[in-house]
Amino acid sequence: MLALASVWIGVASLVLATAMVVHRPFFTDLNVVLVLWLGAPGSMCLAGLVLWAYRKDTSGEPGIAARRLQAKVAIALAILAAAIVYGLIMSSQKIAPTAHP
């Protein structure tokens, strides 16, 4: 279940990162935190746990091979989501604060 959960968290992070690119009002502090502090690291952590748990298993069972593949896909999705958000952050423009009377 950890492998499947890591893939879904990775997909959710990638969808949110892509939504921030397509629709700029989604590019908020909360969404950046969701992707960079919760989504991508959470997905990579769960995927890493799966890969670590089966690191010495050489049985060749199809279920274990599928879990390893899911974990690798989850890591790729999380890295891609984080890269998109970091790209948005690096290309963003600073907005001058407005003075309130």
C-alpha positions in Angstrom: 0.0 0.0 0.0 2.9 2.4 0.6 4.0 2.1 -3.0 0.5 2.9 -4.2 0.1 5.8 -1.8 3.5 7.2 -2.8 2.4 7.2 -6.5 -0.9 9.0 -5.7 0.8 11.6 -3.6 3.3 12.1 -6.4 0.5 12.5 -8.9 -1.3 15.0 -6.7 1.9 17.0 -6.3 2.5 17.0 -10.0 -1.1 18.1 -10.8 -0.9 20.9 -8.3 2.5 22.0 -9.7 1.1 21.9 -13.2 -2.0 23.9 -12.1 0.3 26.6 -10.7 2.0 26.9 -14.1 -1.3 27.0 -16.1 -3.3 29.1 -13.7 -1.1 31.6 -11.9 -3.6 32.4 -9.0 -2.8 28.9 -7.8 0.8 29.9 -7.3 0.4 30.8 -3.6 2.5 30.3 -0.5 0.2 27.5 0.7 0.4 25.5 -2.6 4.2 25.9 -2.7 4.4 24.5 0.9 2.0 21.7 0.0 4.2 20.6 -2.9 7.7 21.3 -1.5 7.3 20.4 2.1 4.5 17.8 2.1 3.8 16.3 -1.3 7.2 15.7 -2.9 9.1 14.7 0.3 6.2 12.6 1.4 6.0 10.7 -1.9 9.8 10.2 -2.0 9.8 9.1 1.7 7.2 6.4 1.2 8.8 5.3 -2.1 12.2 5.1 -0.4 10.7 3.0 2.4 9.3 0.6 -0.2 12.6 0.3 -2.0 14.5 -0.1 1.2 12.1 -2.9 2.4 12.7 -4.9 -0.8 16.4 -4.1 -1.3 17.6 -7.6 -0.7 14.6 -9.5 -2.1 15.7 -11.5 -5.1 12.6 -13.7 -5.3 11.4 -12.2 -8.6 7.7 -12.1 -7.6 5.6 -9.9 -9.9 4.1 -8.1 -6.9 7.4 -7.0 -5.6 8.6 -5.9 -9.1 5.4 -3.9 -9.4 6.0 -2.2 -6.0 9.5 -1.3 -7.0 8.3 0.2 -10.3 5.6 2.2 -8.5 8.2 3.5 -6.0 10.5 4.6 -8.9 7.6 6.3 -10.7 6.6 8.1 -7.5 10.2 9.4 -7.0 10.2 10.6 -10.6 6.8 12.3 -10.2 7.9 14.0 -7.0 11.2 15.3 -8.5 9.3 16.6 -11.5 6.8 18.4 -9.3 9.5 19.9 -7.1 11.4 21.0 -10.2 8.4 22.8 -11.7 7.7 24.6 -8.4 11.4 25.6 -8.0 11.3 26.9 -11.6 8.3 29.0 -10.8 10.0 30.4 -7.7 13.2 31.2 -9.5 11.3 32.9 -12.4 8.9 34.8 -10.2 9.0 38.6 -9.8 9.1 40.2 -6.4 6.1 42.3 -5.7 6.7 45.6 -3.8 4.7 45.8 -0.5 1.9 48.3 -0.5 1.6 50.8 2.3 -1.8 50.8 4.1 -3.0 54.1 5.5 
